Amino acid sequence: MPDELDELRIAVWNSGFTATPPTPHQEQFHHYLLEQYKLYVEMTDRMSARRALTNSFFLTVNLAAVGAIGTANVGDLSRESSIVPVIAGLILMSQCFVWFHTLRSYRMLNKAKYSVIEILEEKLPARVYSKGEWGAYVRSGKKGRYLRLTTAEQMMPVIFGAGYLSVLLHSLWSG
């Protein structure tokens, strides 16, 4: 009786990979391929770490801005000089635009990197990265409940930008 993991086993183990003893040339090829694969997976992981660090930076800047807005009396600023909240709002919305597009760029780069990993794994005995993890998740039946991390991350600059826009509009209309 087949268990639930049989389909995953078939997907992960590369049927195109032969277990026959390699020639010296093939052995050297597999050695170099494995080293390239390890290096590329490490570089991809570092890219994800940089994305997280960049996201933390922008999140910190925005939380500080929200704290500053919360402690400032926007009404007083609009009476004294309506240009101050306008400039601040435009700067904050601009940095949200940059934040959004930075995350989008990281998402596109990661997608390309994972495609290369998938191609490299075609020459390896197992495709643990490209077929294993995602294959296990898709086969778990929870596909509809998953919100990609990059999608969730990209919601943050939109939410902050909308908040800044509302504060900007409020300061313009109340002044």
N, C-alpha and C positions, 0 to 999 in steps of 0.2 A: 504494500500500500504506500503510494507516494506521500511524502509529508509536504507541508507548506513551503519548505525551503528548496525543494527540488528545482523549481523554475528559476530561483535565484542562483542555485549552484550552476545551472546550465548557462545563465547569463554571465556569471563572474568568470568561470573557467574558460579560457580562450581555446576554442576547438581548433583554431588554425595553428596552434603552437604544438610542435612535435616534441616528444620526450626522448627521441633517439639521441644517442651520444653525438655531440656536436663535433665538427671538424675544428681544427685550431683556428681557422678563420672565423667560423661561426661563433666559437667561444669568445674570441676577442670582440666580435660585433656585439654579442649579448652583454659582455662586460661594459663596453662603452655605452650601450643603450641604457642599461640599468643605472649607470652613473649619471647620464644625462637626465633620465627620468627622475632620479632622486633630487638632483639639482633643480630641475624645473618645478617639481612639487614644492620644494622649499621656497623657491622664488614666488610661487603663487601664494603660499601661506604668508610670506612676508608682505605681499601686496595687500592681502586681507587685513593684516595687522596695521599697515599704514592707513588703510581705509578707516579702520576703527579709531585710530589716533586722530585722523583728520576730523572724523565725525565728533569725537569728544571735544576737540578744540572749538568747533562751531557751536556745539551744544553749550559749552561753557560760556562762550561769548554771548550767546542769546539768553541764557539764564541770567547772566550779569546785567544785560540790557533790560530784561523784564524786571529784575530787582530795582534797577535805577528808575525805570518808568513807574514802578509801583510806589517808590518813595517820593518821587517828584510830584508836584502838583501841576498837572498838565494845564489846568485852567489858568494858573498864574503865568506860566510860560507863554500861553497864547495871548494874554493881555499885554505883557511886556514887549514881546517881539514874536510875531507869528512865524518868523523865518526859522527860529531855533528848532521847534518840533518838526517843521517840514523837512529841514535838512537832516535831522536825526532820523526821521521816519524813512526818508529816501535812502540814507546810508544803510540802515538796518535791512530794508527790503532788498537793496542791492546785494548785500552780503548773503541774504537768504537765496537769492538767485545764483550767486557763485557757489554756495553750499550745495544747492540742488544739482547743479551741473557738474560739480566735482564728484558727487556721489554717482551720478549717471555715468560719468567717465570711468570711474572705478568698476561699476557694474559691467560696462561694455568690455573693459580690459579683462576682467575676471572671466567673463563668458568666453572670450577668445582663448584665454589660458587653459580653461577647462576643456575646450575643444582640442587643443594641442595635447593635453594629457590623455584624452580619450584615444587620439590617434597613436600616441606612443604606446599605450597599453595594448594596442592590437598586436604588438610584437612581443609582449610579455606573457608569461603563463597565466596570469590572473589579471582581471580588470576591476580591482577592488575599489578604485576611486570613482571611475566613470559608471560602472554597472552595479557595483556592490552596494554602496550607500544609498544612492537614489533608487536603485532597483528594490532594495529592501523597503524603503519608504513607500514607493508606489504600490508595491504588492501588499502593504499593510492595510490598504483600503482607506487611508486617511488623506487621500490626495486633495479633496476639496477643502480641508481645514487648514492647509498650510499656507501661510503668508510669507513670501520670500523676505529675507532680512533686508535686502536692498530696497524692496518696495516699502517696507515699514520705515526704513531709514529716510527714504525720499519724502515721506509724508511730513517729517519733522520741519524741514525748511518751509514747506507750504503752510503748515499750521502757524509757525512763527510769523511768516510773511503776512498772512491774513490778519493776525493779531496786530502787527505793526501798522498795517493799512487801516484797520479800524481805529486805532489810537490816533493816527495821522488825520483821518477824516473827522474824528471827534474834535480834535484840537482846532481844525480849520473851521468847522461849523459852529463851535461854541465860542470862537473868538470874534 
